[in-house]
């Protein structure tokens, strides 16, 4: 008997928000470390994320770009999601600085495409200094799947992924698809990556830039 899958809830949330407001360079890199803090966001607002509960709330709030745009989010410690299913952050348009901390126990298994810790990292957004450990193994269409982002239109810098990511097409350790405006820099993957088409250690499909990244993970290694 086929297992029934539960679709991600982000589409319902995005509809509600609209109603209300409207592989690559194999250069060895050092382990993820915190870089100098970026400039304060254009609104001057900085939000600290300290706990699992606060991170899950942050992810739920990212239903549209309006929540995160102009804000800077900072992890103040490691966060353990405990292997409990996470609803991915749908759209991120601000800056998230992981401070070199780890988000572990990631579990994304809902049905759909464009899936990762973030579904979409928008143009002008930045995710940096973050380590992610866990599994991104959705059901359903499973296109554009990545450990950090399903689709990267902004920048991902100094990040790493370990665990497993699997899908049908455009599957990568950091991002499933890097669009023309997207940049992945100084990132590494040690996870097991599996896909049928366009599968890579850093990104499954790249139309942007990938610089100074390294993959040590297995690609389609299962017999």
Beta strands, then each sheet from edge to edge (+ up, - down):
strand 1: 45-49
strand 2: 71-75
strand 3: 79-80
strand 4: 89-92
strand 5: 95-108
strand 6: 118-121
strand 7: 126-137
strand 8: 143-146
strand 9: 149-152
strand 10: 155-157
strand 11: 160-166
strand 12: 169-172
strand 13: 175-178
strand 14: 183-185
strand 15: 188-189
strand 16: 192-194
strand 17: 197-200
strand 18: 203-206
strand 19: 209-211
strand 20: 214-215
sheet 1: 1+ 2+ 5+ 3+
sheet 2: 1+ 2+ 5+ 7+ 10+ 14+ 19+
sheet 3: 1+ 2+ 5+ 7+ 11+ 15+ 20+
sheet 4: 1+ 2+ 5+ 7+ 11+ 16+
sheet 5: 4+ 6+ 9+ 13+ 18+
sheet 6: 8+ 12+ 17+
end
